[in-house]
Amino acid sequence: MSSSNYRRNKAFIDKYRKELRAMLDDISEIDKRVLNKAVNEGVKVAKRLTNVSKGGNVVEFYTRSGEYVRFTTKTSRVGGQMRRSWYATPAKKTAQGVEQEMGNTQDYASYVNYGHVIRNKKDGPIKGFVKGQYMLEKAINEVEKQLIKEFEQEVERVNRKHDK
């Protein structure tokens, strides 16, 4: 009789261990999945907030000597390069947890995001200031909101899957 209890208990413990391993496997992948979803949403927000130049064929600029130049070209320029340059790296596990990066590859992205001064010529007097658009900060705020929402959904999904 004691051997049948042993077998029953062993079977129950083995089943419990198997369920626990399956649940732990699901939990270990949650952080990467949640971070990927949230940061991808942040990239979408950053792209949506990034203005695209109207293009056109008028070219205006100041020369190094400070002379204003304006002319038209036969072909019009097409904007949108900065919008297309937003990216997110894949999520990766580190010793501290999970990391993922979001950014923009355009050289001038920081000037558009944070703002910049206007000068007629290099090292000349400051003529004005262009306010920043802060697309990155707004996207990061959205990522933080999405992390909470996605994490709660994933925990509920794992609980439903494992009947908890």
C-alpha positions in Angstrom: 0.0 0.0 0.0 2.8 2.4 0.8 4.4 1.8 -2.7 1.1 2.8 -4.4 1.0 6.1 -2.3 4.6 6.7 -3.3 3.8 6.2 -7.0 0.7 8.4 -6.7 2.7 11.1 -4.8 5.6 10.9 -7.2 3.3 11.2 -10.2 1.6 14.2 -8.6 5.0 15.9 -7.8 6.3 15.2 -11.3 3.1 16.7 -12.8 3.4 19.7 -10.6 7.1 20.2 -11.5 6.3 19.9 -15.2 3.5 22.6 -14.9 5.8 24.8 -12.8 8.6 24.5 -15.4 6.2 25.4 -18.2 5.0 28.4 -16.2 8.5 29.6 -15.5 9.4 29.2 -19.2 6.4 31.5 -20.1 7.4 34.0 -17.4 11.0 34.2 -18.5 10.0 35.2 -22.0 7.4 37.8 -20.9 9.9 40.6 -20.2 11.4 40.4 -23.7 8.0 40.1 -25.4 6.6 43.0 -23.4 9.6 45.3 -24.0 9.6 44.6 -27.7 5.9 45.4 -28.0 6.2 48.6 -25.9 9.3 49.9 -27.7 7.9 49.2 -31.1 4.8 51.2 -30.1 7.2 54.0 -29.1 8.9 54.0 -32.5 5.5 54.3 -34.1 4.7 57.3 -31.9 8.1 58.9 -32.7 7.5 58.4 -36.4 4.0 59.9 -36.2 5.3 62.9 -34.3 8.2 63.6 -36.7 7.3 66.3 -39.1 8.1 65.8 -42.8 9.3 68.8 -44.9 6.9 69.9 -47.6 9.7 69.5 -50.1 9.4 71.9 -53.1 12.0 73.2 -55.4 13.0 76.4 -53.5 16.4 76.3 -51.9 17.4 78.9 -49.3 20.5 79.2 -47.2 23.2 81.5 -45.9 26.8 81.3 -47.2 29.8 81.2 -44.9 30.2 84.9 -45.5 26.7 85.5 -44.3 25.1 86.2 -47.7 21.5 85.0 -48.2 21.0 82.8 -51.2 17.7 81.7 -52.7 17.0 79.9 -56.0 14.7 77.2 -57.5 15.6 73.9 -58.9 14.0 71.8 -61.7 13.3 68.9 -59.3 11.6 69.1 -56.0 13.1 67.7 -52.8 11.3 64.9 -51.0 11.3 64.9 -47.2 10.7 62.2 -44.6 14.2 60.9 -44.1 14.2 61.6 -40.4 10.8 59.9 -40.0 12.1 56.8 -41.8 15.3 56.8 -39.6 13.6 55.9 -36.3 14.6 52.4 -35.1 14.5 49.9 -32.3 17.1 47.2 -31.5 15.9 43.7 -30.5 15.4 43.2 -26.8 18.3 41.3 -25.1 18.8 39.8 -21.7 21.5 41.3 -19.5 22.7 40.8 -16.0 20.4 43.7 -14.9 17.3 42.5 -16.8 16.3 43.2 -20.3 17.5 46.1 -22.5 16.3 47.6 -25.8 17.3 50.8 -27.6 15.3 53.2 -29.6 16.8 56.1 -31.6 17.2 57.9 -34.8 20.2 57.6 -37.2 19.9 61.1 -38.8 22.7 63.5 -37.8 20.3 66.4 -37.3 17.7 64.5 -35.2 19.0 65.9 -31.9 18.7 69.4 -33.2 15.0 68.9 -34.3 14.2 67.0 -31.0 15.9 69.4 -28.5 15.9 72.7 -30.5 18.8 74.8 -31.7 20.0 78.4 -32.2 19.9 80.2 -35.5 23.0 82.0 -36.7 23.5 83.8 -40.1 27.1 82.5 -40.2 29.3 80.1 -38.3 30.2 81.6 -34.9 28.1 84.7 -35.8 25.6 86.3 -33.4 22.6 84.3 -32.4 19.6 85.5 -34.4 17.0 83.2 -32.8 16.1 79.8 -31.4 14.1 77.0 -32.9 12.1 75.1 -30.2 12.5 71.4 -29.9 9.8 69.0 -30.9 10.7 66.4 -28.2 9.5 63.5 -30.2 11.8 61.1 -28.3 10.6 62.1 -24.9 7.0 61.8 -25.9 7.7 58.4 -27.4 9.5 57.3 -24.2 6.4 58.4 -22.1 4.3 56.2 -24.4 6.7 53.3 -24.0 6.4 53.5 -20.2 2.6 53.5 -20.5 2.7 50.5 -22.9 5.0 48.6 -20.6 2.5 48.6 -17.8 -0.4 47.7 -20.1 1.5 44.9 -21.9 2.9 43.4 -18.7 -0.5 43.2 -17.1 -1.9 41.5 -20.3 0.9 39.0 -20.4 0.5 38.1 -16.7 -3.2 37.6 -17.2 -2.4 35.4 -20.3 0.0 33.2 -18.4 -2.4 32.9 -15.5 -5.2 31.8 -17.9 -3.0 29.4 -19.6 -2.0 27.7 -16.4 -5.4 28.0 -14.7 -4.4 30.4 -11.9 
